[in-house]
Amino acid sequence: RRRVPGIGRHALLKTPRQDNPGGANSFIYCTAFLVTAQHAVTARHCVDIGLEGRMAELALGYLAGAPEDRVSRHRVSLGKQSEALDLAVLRIDPPASETAALILAGSDAPAFAEIMVLQHFAAEPLSISNDAECLALEARFDGPRTWDAEKQEEVRVTDALFAHGCDTTSTSSGSPVLNRSTYQLVGVHQQGFFEGEAPQNRALRVSLLREFLGDAGVLPAPGQ
């Protein structure tokens, strides 16, 4: 509990209120995490419908048994996004505590490193996947296909993702992947896939996240 104040459930209303007066609310739920007191990161596909006219909220400290007044709720707006890396920066208001931000590891997770994924399973309170199979795996995958208008061709970031064996669900997108010994962030969980009959999860490498945040001016660029 001491180590997870910077991880939260992100809720995004699917239908703008003005288009659905009096209708039932339907939300997209994902997980997001703080990288500064004013910025969180999640998967881009969690917010690619946009926030205009939609309620969006990041609830930090949403833990089982936590009283309502201990859950920190923040309005969010969209910052820099990357379709190629499936990443989005969320600006949060009011700011959170600077000490809640996760620490990014200085290097990518090696194969078979023990990791854990902190996530909001099915929009429920925060849970942790950290069983014996929750390891970084050897397999690497390219990022999502994107269209390069200048080159007029599809492009992908080579070896952007690493496979891992941790349990996840559909609302786990954007969850932080942490080194189980250091608690430093080594990846961002994005999606699960089936290779034959075996489920296989994929997460973005932390080195690419750090580069993205440097380009966005959220964190110092690598080498600075």
N, C-alpha and C positions, 0 to 999 in steps of 0.2 A: 504494500500500500504506500510505503514511503517513496517508491521509485516510479509510480505511475501517474502523477498528477498532470503530466503533459500529454496524455492520451485520452481521446474522447470519441463520442458518437456524433457523427455528422448527419443531420436530418435535412432533407431538401424536399419541399412540397412539389409534387409533380405538376399540378395544374394551377396556374395563376388564379388568385382568389377572384379577380374580376370575371374570369371565364367560368367560374363554378360557384356562384353565390348560393350559399345554403347547402352545397353538396358535401358528400363525405370526403374527408381528407385522405389523400394517398401520398406516401412519402417514399423517397429513395434514401436508404440508410447505408452508410459506409463508416469506416473508421478513419480518423485523422490524428495527427500528432504535432506538437509544437516544435518548431526549430528556433524561434525567438519568442519573446513575450507577445509580439504582435502578429506573428506569422505561423500558420499551420500548413501542413502538406497532406494531400490525399491523392488518390488516383483521379486522373482527368475524367475517365468515363463515369465517375460518380457525379460530376457537375457539368457534363457537356451539353445538357439542355439549357444551361444558363441559369442565372439567379434573378433576372429581371422579373419583377412582379410576383416572385415566389418567396415564401418564408424559408429562411435557411438559418440553422442554428448549430453551434458546436457545444456539446455538453461535456465538460471536463470533470473528472472525478466521479463519473457515474459507475459506482461500485455496488455490489450486492450488499444490502444492509445499510448503505449510507443514507443518512437523513437527507431530505430534499434540500435543506438549506446548505448542505455541504457540496452539492452539485453546482459547479460554476458554469453558467450559461452565457454564451457569447454570440452576437450577431456576426455574420461573415459576409465578405465581399470577395470577388474573384480578382486575383493578381495574375502573375505570369503563368502561362500554361504551355505544355508541350505535348502535342499529339504523338510525336515520335517516341517519347519516353513514358507516355501515359501518366503525366504528373500535373498537378495544379497547386499553386500557392493560394492559400486563403488568408486574407487580412481579417483579423478578429478585433471586435470592439465589445466591451472594454478590453484592454490588454490583460494578459495573465501575468503571473509571477515569472520573472526572468529565470529563476531557479528551476522552473518546471520544464524548460526546454530540454529535449533529448540531446545527448552528445553524440555526434557523428564519429564513427571509427575512422582512423587514419588510412585504412586499407580495406579492400574487399575481403569477404569471408572466404577462407580456404575450404577446399572440399572436406567434408565430414566434420566441420566445426559444429559444436553443440550450440544450437540457437533456440530462440523462443519467439512466438508470434503473439502479441497482445492485441486483442480484437474484441469487437462487439458482435458476438454470434447472434444472428437474427434480431439485431437491435436491442439485445438484452444487456445487462450490466457487464462490465469488462471481464473477460476471461483470458486465460493463458494456455497456449499449446506449448508444452515443453516435455513431452514424453520421450522415450528412447529413440523413436523414429524422427524426431524433430531435429534434423541435421541439414546443413547446407550440402548439396550434392554436386557431383562433378559436371553434370550436363549444363551446357550454356545454350541460350536461345537468342535469336534476334528480336528486336523490339517490334511494335506493331507496324504494319505497312502504312505508309503515308505518301501523299502525292506531292512531288516537287514540281511546282508550277514553272519554275525557271528551266529545269531540265526536261520537263514534260515526261516524267517517268516516276514509277513507284520506287521509294527508297525505304530502307530499314536500318536502324542502328545495330551494328554487328555485335553479337555476344552481350547484349544489354542486360539480359536476365539470367539468373541462376535458378536451378531447380532446388526445391527443398521438400522435406517429407513431413511437414507439420500439418495438423488438421486445420482446415479453414472452411468457411461457408461463403455464401454470396455477399453477405454484408461485411466480409473481412477485407474487401478491397481498400487499399490505402493504409493497412495496418503496418506498424513498425515491426521489423525483424531485428531482434537484438541478440548480441553475443551473450550466451548464458552465463559466462564468467565475469565479463566486464560491464555488462548492461549497456554497452555502446551500440548505436544503431549501425547495422551492416546491410540493410536492405529495406525496400518497400514492397510489401506483398501486393500483387496486382490481380492475378487470376489463377484459377485452377483449370487443368486440362485433363483429358483422358488420352493416354498413350496405350492403345490396345485396350486391355481391361483394367489397367492400373491407373489410379488417379495421380496426377503430378502437378504440384503447385510451382509457381514461378514468382520471383521477386526481382526488382530492379537493384542493380549493384550500387552500393553507397558512393562509389567514386563518381558515378554519373549523376547521382542526386546532388553531391557537393558541387559539381561543375554547373549544374542547372541553377542551384541557389546562388552561386557566384555570379552567373550571368544576369540573374534577376535582381542583384544587389541586395539580397536578403542576408547572405553570409559573405565573408571575404572570399574572393576567388582563390582557387587552389594555388599555392605558392606564395600568397601574400601574407 
